Structures are given as structure tokens and as C-alpha cells.
Amino acid sequence: MARDAPTIDAYGGDGFRLAGARHEGSLLILGDEAVDWPVRTPADLTVEAIAPVLAAGRDEVEFLLLGMGPRNMQPLRAVREALLGAGIGLEFMDTPAAARLYNLLTSEGRRLAAALIAV
């Protein structure tokens, strides 16, 4: 994980605030870059949606921290299997818990990606 990983200052209102800047909608954070993520509901979560994480590979991403929205839900089997096949771990939970855990883990220097469905 890059030392310049953005911190999540706030979440809610269908978006996030990172380092003081507002981002509307869902968010994918990989390394030190946060980008808009087209997943709006757990039903939208596909293997294609996590393709950037899979492309980064195990050398860059130890695990994917997945915020599933307002409620914790298990992602589709295909998503879980794709990550397993790439050697990338998976932790999934509701988005508020994932946002808080992301900040803690990046402060420890962990190599993770975060995919967070906006709440």
C-alpha cells in the first residue's frame, strides 16, 4: 500500500469525503488513488467490477476490503472465487464498518484495496 493512501474523512449522503474532497457515489481505492466505482448496489458487484484489483495482483494487494452498502451481504461466488484464484484475500462488511477499518489498516501500512458501495 502506498504511503499516500487517502483517508476517509466521512461517508454518507451517497458519497464520501477523502482528504477534504467530496466524491459522489461508490468508490474504489487502490494504492494511493481513489476513483469512482460504478457499483451502486450489491447486485451490481461482478468480477468485472473488481478487475482493477485483480489486475494489480497479490504483489500490490494483500486483500480487498469490500463495503457492501448499508447492510453486510456476502458477495457473489464468482467474485469470491476470482479473488481466491488471484491469491487476494477478501473481507466484506457494511460500508460504514469498512470505511472505519480502511483508515485503521492503511495507518498500519497494510497493502489493501477498498471497494465501497456508497450509503
Backbone as JSON, one array per atom type, in Angstrom:
{
  "sequence": "MARDAPTIDAYGGDGFRLAGARHEGSLLILGDEAVDWPVRTPADLTVEAIAPVLAAGRDEVEFLLLGMGPRNMQPLRAVREALLGAGIGLEFMDTPAAARLYNLLTSEGRRLAAALIAV",
  "N": [[0.84, -1.18, 0.0], [0.53, 2.15, -0.83], [2.2, 4.85, 0.76], [0.86, 7.21, 0.61], [-1.85, 6.78, 0.78], [-5.24, 7.71, 0.57], [-7.25, 9.12, 3.19], [-10.39, 8.33, 4.63], [-12.56, 10.72, 5.4], [-15.26, 11.12, 5.87], [-18.48, 9.59, 5.34], [-21.54, 8.89, 3.61], [-24.75, 10.25, 2.56], [-24.79, 9.39, -0.04], [-22.1, 9.25, -0.88], [-18.59, 10.06, -0.35], [-16.08, 11.67, 1.68], [-12.83, 12.43, 1.08], [-9.74, 13.21, 2.27], [-10.64, 15.83, 2.56], [-11.96, 16.35, 0.14], [-14.98, 15.98, -1.67], [-16.52, 13.05, -2.9], [-18.8, 11.79, -5.06], [-21.05, 9.05, -5.03], [-20.19, 5.51, -5.31], [-16.94, 4.07, -4.47], [-13.63, 3.19, -5.39], [-10.63, 2.35, -4.01], [-7.32, 2.09, -4.64], [-4.08, 1.49, -3.94], [-2.65, 4.62, -3.83], [-4.7, 5.95, -5.0], [-7.99, 7.08, -5.48], [-10.94, 6.29, -7.11], [-13.97, 6.8, -9.0], [-16.47, 4.31, -8.7], [-18.43, 2.07, -10.46], [-20.35, 0.51, -9.17], [-23.4, 0.34, -7.63], [-25.2, -1.02, -6.07], [-25.27, -4.11, -4.17], [-26.05, -6.04, -6.04], [-24.93, -5.16, -8.39], [-22.3, -5.85, -8.22], [-19.76, -7.41, -9.75], [-17.37, -9.7, -11.25], [-16.07, -8.23, -13.19], [-16.27, -5.69, -12.12], [-14.37, -5.66, -10.12], [-12.07, -5.86, -11.5], [-9.79, -4.04, -11.7], [-8.53, -4.47, -9.23], [-7.91, -7.18, -9.36], [-6.15, -7.06, -11.51], [-4.05, -5.63, -10.38], [-2.96, -7.46, -8.63], [-1.49, -9.88, -6.32], [0.98, -8.97, -5.4], [0.67, -6.25, -5.03], [-1.74, -5.98, -3.66], [-2.86, -7.17, -0.73], [-5.34, -7.86, 0.35], [-8.86, -7.39, -0.45], [-10.95, -5.0, 0.8], [-14.23, -4.86, 1.22], [-16.99, -2.87, 1.08], [-20.29, -3.34, 1.47], [-22.52, -1.69, 1.29], [-25.39, -0.39, 3.07], [-25.96, -2.64, 4.6], [-24.43, -5.69, 5.67], [-23.54, -8.1, 3.33], [-22.97, -11.17, 1.65], [-20.71, -11.3, -1.04], [-21.17, -12.24, -4.51], [-20.52, -15.63, -5.51], [-18.81, -15.91, -7.74], [-17.25, -13.59, -7.62], [-15.92, -13.96, -5.18], [-14.5, -16.3, -5.79], [-12.87, -15.42, -7.92], [-11.14, -13.62, -6.65], [-9.92, -15.35, -4.81], [-8.64, -17.09, -6.61], [-6.75, -15.34, -7.6], [-5.15, -15.05, -5.47], [-5.74, -13.1, -3.62], [-6.96, -11.85, -0.65], [-10.21, -11.5, 0.96], [-12.33, -9.33, 2.64], [-15.46, -8.61, 3.78], [-18.09, -6.37, 4.6], [-20.55, -4.13, 6.09], [-20.7, -0.86, 4.58], [-20.18, 1.46, 6.32], [-18.66, 0.24, 8.45], [-16.55, -0.8, 6.95], [-15.34, 1.52, 5.95], [-14.34, 2.71, 8.28], [-12.56, 0.69, 9.14], [-10.82, 0.61, 6.96], [-9.38, 3.06, 7.23], [-7.99, 2.54, 9.62], [-6.43, 0.25, 8.93], [-4.87, 1.19, 6.76], [-3.39, 3.08, 8.08], [-1.68, 1.46, 9.4], [-0.09, 0.63, 7.41], [-0.88, -1.44, 5.73], [-1.25, -3.45, 2.79], [-3.8, -3.0, 0.92], [-6.86, -2.97, -0.95], [-9.78, -1.0, -1.32], [-13.18, -1.3, -1.89], [-16.03, 0.39, -2.03], [-19.41, 0.58, -1.57], [-21.55, 3.25, -1.9], [-23.38, 4.84, 0.73]],
  "CA": [[0.0, 0.0, 0.0], [1.29, 3.39, -0.91], [2.18, 5.66, 1.97], [-0.02, 8.34, 0.38], [-3.23, 6.31, 0.69], [-6.15, 8.72, 1.08], [-8.05, 8.75, 4.35], [-11.82, 8.6, 4.5], [-12.95, 11.65, 6.44], [-16.69, 10.98, 6.13], [-19.25, 8.82, 4.36], [-22.98, 9.11, 3.72], [-25.29, 11.15, 1.55], [-24.44, 8.78, -1.32], [-20.74, 9.56, -1.29], [-17.5, 10.03, 0.62], [-15.14, 12.78, 1.7], [-11.47, 11.93, 1.2], [-8.77, 14.31, 2.39], [-11.35, 17.09, 2.39], [-12.65, 16.46, -1.15], [-16.19, 15.18, -1.77], [-16.64, 12.12, -4.03], [-20.18, 11.29, -5.15], [-21.22, 7.66, -5.45], [-19.31, 4.46, -4.79], [-15.53, 4.43, -4.56], [-12.61, 2.15, -5.39], [-9.33, 2.89, -3.62], [-6.26, 1.14, -4.95], [-2.84, 2.23, -3.72], [-2.9, 5.98, -3.37], [-5.67, 6.56, -5.9], [-9.41, 6.81, -5.29], [-11.67, 6.55, -8.34], [-15.38, 6.44, -9.0], [-16.69, 2.88, -8.92], [-19.79, 2.03, -10.99], [-21.22, -0.39, -8.41], [-24.33, 1.13, -6.8], [-25.88, -1.96, -5.17], [-24.59, -5.41, -4.19], [-26.39, -6.77, -7.27], [-24.04, -4.67, -9.45], [-20.93, -6.3, -7.96], [-19.37, -8.52, -10.62], [-15.93, -9.87, -11.4], [-15.59, -7.09, -13.98], [-16.2, -4.51, -11.25], [-13.14, -5.72, -9.32], [-10.96, -6.12, -12.43], [-8.55, -3.32, -11.36], [-7.9, -5.13, -8.08], [-7.33, -8.43, -9.87], [-5.0, -6.71, -12.35], [-2.95, -5.2, -9.5], [-2.34, -8.71, -8.19], [-1.11, -10.15, -4.93], [2.15, -8.18, -5.02], [0.23, -4.91, -4.63], [-2.95, -6.02, -2.83], [-2.96, -8.32, 0.16], [-6.76, -8.23, 0.37], [-9.85, -6.4, -0.81], [-11.91, -4.64, 1.83], [-15.42, -4.61, 0.43], [-18.13, -2.29, 1.78], [-21.44, -3.81, 0.71], [-23.66, -0.79, 1.41], [-25.86, -0.21, 4.44], [-26.02, -3.93, 5.3], [-23.43, -6.67, 5.27], [-24.04, -9.17, 2.47], [-21.89, -11.91, 1.02], [-20.63, -11.08, -2.49], [-21.41, -13.42, -5.36], [-19.49, -16.66, -5.52], [-17.84, -15.64, -8.81], [-16.34, -12.56, -7.12], [-15.08, -14.6, -4.17], [-13.6, -17.25, -6.46], [-11.89, -14.67, -8.7], [-10.14, -13.12, -5.7], [-9.2, -16.52, -4.31], [-7.77, -17.54, -7.69], [-5.66, -14.37, -7.75], [-4.38, -15.02, -4.23], [-6.08, -11.88, -2.91], [-7.95, -12.1, 0.38], [-11.45, -10.73, 0.9], [-13.06, -9.01, 3.86], [-16.63, -7.84, 3.4], [-18.9, -5.89, 5.72], [-21.3, -2.95, 5.66], [-19.79, 0.22, 4.19], [-19.64, 2.25, 7.44], [-17.6, -0.51, 9.13], [-15.41, -0.91, 6.03], [-14.66, 2.83, 5.88], [-13.56, 2.88, 9.52], [-11.47, -0.28, 9.13], [-9.86, 1.05, 5.95], [-8.48, 4.07, 7.82], [-7.13, 1.88, 10.6], [-5.47, -0.64, 8.28], [-3.9, 1.95, 5.98], [-2.46, 3.74, 9.02], [-0.71, 0.43, 9.76], [0.71, 0.33, 6.23], [-1.32, -2.67, 5.07], [-1.44, -3.4, 1.33], [-5.16, -3.4, 0.64], [-7.72, -2.14, -1.81], [-11.11, -0.85, -0.75], [-14.27, -1.08, -2.83], [-17.05, 0.81, -1.08], [-20.7, 0.98, -2.13], [-22.0, 4.44, -1.2], [-24.6, 4.77, 1.56]],
  "C": [[0.88, 1.23, 0.0], [1.15, 4.18, 0.39], [1.24, 6.85, 1.84], [-1.48, 7.92, 0.24], [-4.16, 7.37, 1.28], [-6.88, 8.22, 2.33], [-9.51, 9.12, 4.08], [-12.22, 9.47, 5.68], [-14.41, 11.48, 6.84], [-17.32, 10.14, 5.04], [-20.73, 9.1, 4.62], [-23.44, 10.09, 2.67], [-24.93, 10.7, 0.15], [-23.06, 9.18, -1.81], [-19.77, 9.52, -0.12], [-16.76, 11.35, 0.59], [-13.77, 12.2, 2.0], [-10.53, 13.12, 1.22], [-9.42, 15.66, 2.08], [-12.12, 17.25, 1.1], [-13.84, 15.5, -1.2], [-16.16, 14.33, -3.04], [-18.06, 11.56, -4.0], [-20.17, 9.84, -5.6], [-20.19, 6.73, -4.82], [-17.85, 4.74, -5.18], [-14.66, 3.18, -4.56], [-11.28, 2.83, -5.07], [-8.29, 1.79, -3.82], [-4.94, 1.9, -4.86], [-3.15, 3.6, -3.17], [-3.94, 6.71, -4.21], [-7.09, 6.11, -5.57], [-10.14, 7.21, -6.57], [-13.14, 6.19, -8.15], [-15.52, 4.97, -9.35], [-18.14, 2.71, -9.34], [-20.77, 1.11, -10.25], [-22.1, 0.44, -7.48], [-25.07, 0.28, -5.79], [-25.09, -3.26, -5.17], [-24.89, -6.23, -5.45], [-25.5, -6.36, -8.44], [-22.62, -5.2, -9.33], [-20.62, -7.55, -8.76], [-17.85, -8.65, -10.62], [-15.35, -8.71, -12.19], [-15.42, -5.85, -13.12], [-14.93, -4.49, -10.4], [-11.92, -5.99, -10.19], [-9.7, -5.32, -12.1], [-7.8, -3.95, -10.18], [-7.22, -6.41, -8.53], [-6.1, -8.14, -10.71], [-3.8, -6.27, -11.51], [-2.21, -6.41, -8.95], [-1.91, -8.72, -6.74], [0.09, -9.32, -4.48], [1.76, -6.79, -4.52], [-0.91, -4.92, -3.63], [-2.99, -7.31, -2.03], [-4.4, -8.82, 0.24], [-7.62, -7.06, -0.05], [-10.8, -6.22, 0.36], [-13.14, -4.14, 1.09], [-16.55, -4.1, 1.32], [-19.37, -2.53, 0.95], [-22.67, -2.9, 0.78], [-24.11, -0.7, 2.85], [-25.94, -1.49, 5.27], [-24.93, -4.85, 4.79], [-24.12, -7.77, 4.46], [-22.83, -9.88, 1.87], [-21.88, -11.62, -0.48], [-20.86, -12.38, -3.25], [-20.22, -14.37, -5.34], [-18.41, -16.39, -6.57], [-16.81, -14.6, -8.37], [-15.39, -13.18, -6.11], [-14.06, -15.53, -4.81], [-12.52, -16.54, -7.29], [-10.77, -14.15, -7.8], [-9.29, -14.27, -5.16], [-8.2, -17.01, -5.36], [-6.58, -16.62, -7.91], [-4.78, -14.3, -6.5], [-4.61, -13.77, -3.39], [-7.19, -12.21, -1.91], [-9.16, -11.19, 0.22], [-12.0, -10.56, 2.3], [-14.26, -8.19, 3.42], [-17.48, -7.55, 4.63], [-19.73, -4.72, 5.21], [-20.3, -1.8, 5.41], [-19.31, 1.07, 5.36], [-18.5, 1.53, 8.18], [-16.36, -0.6, 8.24], [-14.64, 0.4, 5.95], [-13.81, 3.05, 7.12], [-12.36, 1.94, 9.54], [-10.41, 0.09, 8.11], [-8.86, 2.05, 6.54], [-7.52, 3.44, 8.8], [-6.04, 1.07, 9.9], [-4.45, 0.12, 7.43], [-2.93, 2.69, 6.89], [-1.39, 2.76, 9.49], [0.17, 0.03, 8.58], [0.32, -0.95, 5.5], [-1.53, -2.43, 3.58], [-2.85, -3.91, 1.01], [-5.8, -2.48, -0.37], [-9.05, -2.07, -1.1], [-12.1, -0.55, -1.87], [-15.5, -0.84, -1.97], [-18.31, 1.28, -1.82], [-21.22, 2.13, -1.28], [-23.28, 4.18, -0.43], [-25.15, 6.17, 1.72]]
}
